[in-house]
Amino acid sequence: MTNYNIDAMLENMAEQIQRKQQAQSIKDPLMIGIHTGGVWVANRLHEMLGLTSSLGTLNISFYRDDFTRIGMHPQVLPSSMKENVEDRHIILVDDVLFTGRTIRAALNEIFDYGRPRNICLAVLVERDGRELPIQADIVGEHMKLAKDQHIKLTGPTPLNLILSGGNARDELPAEYSTNS
Protein backbone atom coordinates (compact mmCIF):
# COMPACT_ATOMS: atom_id res chain seq x y z
CA MET A 1 0.00 0.00 0.00
CA THR A 2 1.24 3.49 -0.82
CA ASN A 3 1.71 5.97 2.02
CA TYR A 4 -0.40 9.13 2.07
CA ASN A 5 -0.75 12.12 4.33
CA ILE A 6 -4.26 13.03 5.56
CA ASP A 7 -3.36 16.73 5.45
CA ALA A 8 -2.34 16.33 1.79
CA MET A 9 -5.54 14.39 1.08
CA LEU A 10 -7.61 17.22 2.60
CA GLU A 11 -5.68 19.87 0.66
CA ASN A 12 -6.27 17.90 -2.54
CA MET A 13 -9.99 17.70 -1.75
CA ALA A 14 -10.17 21.46 -1.02
CA GLU A 15 -8.47 22.23 -4.35
CA GLN A 16 -10.87 19.92 -6.22
CA ILE A 17 -13.87 21.59 -4.55
CA GLN A 18 -12.57 25.07 -5.41
CA ARG A 19 -12.01 24.08 -9.06
CA LYS A 20 -15.50 22.58 -9.27
CA GLN A 21 -17.07 25.71 -7.72
CA GLN A 22 -15.21 27.98 -10.13
CA ALA A 23 -16.09 25.86 -13.18
CA GLN A 24 -19.79 25.86 -12.22
CA SER A 25 -19.86 29.45 -10.85
CA ILE A 26 -21.04 28.17 -7.44
CA LYS A 27 -21.07 30.75 -4.68
CA ASP A 28 -21.85 30.03 -1.03
CA PRO A 29 -22.35 26.24 -1.09
CA LEU A 30 -23.76 24.50 1.96
CA MET A 31 -21.40 21.84 3.37
CA ILE A 32 -22.93 18.89 5.24
CA GLY A 33 -20.89 16.22 7.07
CA ILE A 34 -22.14 12.73 7.90
CA HIS A 35 -21.60 11.67 11.54
CA THR A 36 -19.04 10.87 12.69
CA GLY A 37 -15.96 10.79 10.45
CA GLY A 38 -17.62 12.82 7.71
CA VAL A 39 -18.21 15.65 10.19
CA TRP A 40 -14.52 15.62 11.15
CA VAL A 41 -13.49 15.84 7.49
CA ALA A 42 -16.16 18.47 6.76
CA ASN A 43 -14.98 20.62 9.70
CA ARG A 44 -11.48 20.69 8.25
CA LEU A 45 -12.65 21.36 4.68
CA HIS A 46 -15.14 24.03 5.81
CA GLU A 47 -12.30 25.87 7.53
CA MET A 48 -9.84 25.40 4.65
CA LEU A 49 -12.37 26.74 2.11
CA GLY A 50 -13.49 29.64 4.31
CA LEU A 51 -17.17 28.87 3.74
CA THR A 52 -19.61 31.35 5.30
CA SER A 53 -22.67 29.10 5.60
CA SER A 54 -23.04 27.10 8.81
CA LEU A 55 -21.77 23.54 8.61
CA GLY A 56 -24.63 21.05 8.59
CA THR A 57 -24.34 17.62 10.19
CA LEU A 58 -26.37 14.48 9.52
CA ASN A 59 -26.90 11.42 11.64
CA ILE A 60 -28.35 8.90 9.22
CA SER A 61 -29.02 6.17 11.83
CA PHE A 62 -32.80 6.19 11.29
CA TYR A 63 -32.39 6.27 7.49
CA ARG A 64 -30.19 3.18 7.19
CA ASP A 65 -31.65 0.22 5.31
CA ASP A 66 -30.06 -2.12 7.86
CA PHE A 67 -31.40 -0.29 10.95
CA THR A 68 -33.59 -3.23 11.99
CA ARG A 69 -30.59 -5.60 11.78
CA ILE A 70 -27.96 -3.52 13.54
CA GLY A 71 -30.16 -1.40 15.82
CA MET A 72 -29.32 2.01 17.17
CA HIS A 73 -25.69 2.96 17.73
CA PRO A 74 -25.30 3.84 21.42
CA GLN A 75 -23.91 7.30 20.62
CA VAL A 76 -26.56 8.63 18.26
CA LEU A 77 -26.05 12.35 17.74
CA PRO A 78 -28.82 14.53 16.32
CA SER A 79 -28.66 16.03 12.85
CA SER A 80 -28.17 19.78 12.72
CA MET A 81 -29.22 21.83 9.70
CA LYS A 82 -29.20 25.54 10.52
CA GLU A 83 -29.29 26.52 6.85
CA ASN A 84 -32.10 25.98 4.36
CA VAL A 85 -31.22 23.33 1.73
CA GLU A 86 -33.91 24.41 -0.73
CA ASP A 87 -32.32 25.21 -4.13
CA ARG A 88 -28.81 25.24 -2.58
CA HIS A 89 -25.58 23.75 -3.87
CA ILE A 90 -24.68 21.06 -1.31
CA ILE A 91 -21.27 19.55 -0.63
CA LEU A 92 -21.98 16.26 1.16
CA VAL A 93 -18.88 14.97 3.01
CA ASP A 94 -18.09 11.51 4.37
CA ASP A 95 -14.91 9.79 5.50
CA VAL A 96 -15.07 6.48 3.57
CA LEU A 97 -17.18 5.53 0.56
CA PHE A 98 -17.58 1.76 0.45
CA THR A 99 -20.97 0.20 -0.38
CA GLY A 100 -22.83 3.47 -0.98
CA ARG A 101 -25.54 2.71 1.59
CA THR A 102 -24.52 5.49 3.99
CA ILE A 103 -24.68 8.03 1.16
CA ARG A 104 -28.10 6.76 0.06
CA ALA A 105 -29.37 7.23 3.62
CA ALA A 106 -27.85 10.74 3.79
CA LEU A 107 -29.51 11.73 0.51
CA ASN A 108 -32.87 10.55 1.85
CA GLU A 109 -32.43 12.69 4.96
CA ILE A 110 -31.30 15.76 3.00
CA PHE A 111 -34.43 15.58 0.83
CA ASP A 112 -36.54 15.53 4.00
CA TYR A 113 -35.16 19.05 4.62
CA GLY A 114 -35.93 20.26 1.09
CA ARG A 115 -34.87 19.98 -2.55
CA PRO A 116 -31.29 21.14 -3.17
CA ARG A 117 -30.18 22.45 -6.56
CA ASN A 118 -27.41 19.83 -6.70
CA ILE A 119 -25.28 17.67 -4.43
CA CYS A 120 -21.54 17.12 -4.77
CA LEU A 121 -20.20 14.11 -2.87
CA ALA A 122 -16.75 14.53 -1.31
CA VAL A 123 -15.04 11.63 0.48
CA LEU A 124 -11.65 11.30 2.13
CA VAL A 125 -11.25 7.65 1.01
CA GLU A 126 -13.00 5.81 -1.78
CA ARG A 127 -12.61 2.07 -1.86
CA ASP A 128 -14.01 -0.63 -4.10
CA GLY A 129 -17.05 -2.72 -3.14
CA ARG A 130 -19.98 -0.54 -4.21
CA GLU A 131 -23.41 -2.14 -3.78
CA LEU A 132 -25.36 0.90 -5.03
CA PRO A 133 -24.72 3.09 -8.10
CA ILE A 134 -23.18 5.96 -6.11
CA GLN A 135 -19.86 7.63 -6.89
CA ALA A 136 -17.91 10.48 -5.36
CA ASP A 137 -17.24 13.74 -7.21
CA ILE A 138 -14.32 14.69 -4.95
CA VAL A 139 -11.93 12.03 -3.59
CA GLY A 140 -8.96 12.45 -1.27
CA GLU A 141 -7.58 8.97 -2.04
CA HIS A 142 -8.69 5.83 -3.88
CA MET A 143 -7.70 2.64 -2.02
CA LYS A 144 -7.85 -0.95 -3.17
CA LEU A 145 -8.53 -3.23 -0.23
CA ALA A 146 -9.29 -6.93 0.02
CA LYS A 147 -12.94 -7.83 0.66
CA ASP A 148 -12.15 -8.76 4.25
CA GLN A 149 -10.26 -5.51 4.95
CA HIS A 150 -11.87 -2.36 6.34
CA ILE A 151 -10.64 1.21 6.73
CA LYS A 152 -11.88 3.56 9.42
CA LEU A 153 -11.13 7.17 10.30
CA THR A 154 -10.52 7.94 13.97
CA GLY A 155 -10.25 11.39 15.47
CA PRO A 156 -11.09 14.17 15.53
CA THR A 157 -7.61 15.21 16.68
CA PRO A 158 -5.49 13.72 15.36
CA LEU A 159 -7.18 12.14 12.36
CA ASN A 160 -5.92 8.60 11.73
CA LEU A 161 -6.82 5.91 9.22
CA ILE A 162 -7.06 2.46 10.80
CA LEU A 163 -6.91 -0.63 8.60
CA SER A 164 -8.30 -3.92 9.91
CA GLY A 165 -9.03 -7.41 8.64
CA GLY A 166 -7.13 -9.66 6.26
CA ASN A 167 -3.37 -9.39 6.69
CA ALA A 168 -3.67 -5.72 7.65
CA ARG A 169 -1.60 -4.07 10.27
CA ASP A 170 -3.62 -2.37 12.99
CA GLU A 171 -2.66 1.11 11.85
CA LEU A 172 -1.55 2.54 8.56
CA PRO A 173 1.86 4.22 8.47
CA ALA A 174 2.25 7.61 10.17
CA GLU A 175 1.85 9.30 6.77
CA TYR A 176 -1.87 8.47 7.01
CA SER A 177 -2.39 10.58 10.13
CA THR A 178 -2.56 14.24 10.96
CA ASN A 179 -2.04 16.21 14.13
CA SER A 180 -4.14 19.16 12.95
C-alpha positions, 0 to 999 in steps of 0.5 A: 500500500502506498503511504499518504498524508491526511493533510495532503488528502484534505488539501487535494480535496479542497483544491478539487472543490474550489475548481468545481465551484469555479467551473460551475460558478457556485457561490456560497455552497452548503457543506454537510458532514455525515456523523461521525468521520464525515463531520470531522473531514467536513470541519477541516474542509469548511475551515480550509475553504473559508465557507460562510454558511453554517456547517450542517451535520447528519446522523443517518441512523434512522435512514439506514436500510439495515437499521432493523438488523444492527439497531441504534448505535449507542452514541446517536447524535442529532442532525443539525441543519441551521441553513435551508437546503432548498435550491442550494448547492450542497457539498456532502462529506463523508470519510469512507465511501464503500458500499454506498448505503450510507450516502443513500441514507444521507440523501434521503435525509437531505431531501426531507429538509428540502430539494437542493439544486445539486449535491456534490459528494466529497469523500476522504477515502473511496474504496471498491465494493460498491453495492449501489450506483453511487460515486464520489465527485471529490476524492482524497484517495482511492484505495484498493482493499481486500474484501475482508479488509476495512478502513476507518477514520478515527479522530477528531484530533489527530485524524488517523486511518485504521486498517483492519481485517485480512493481513492488515496491520492495525494502523496505517503508516504515520503518513496516514495521520494528521495532528491538525 
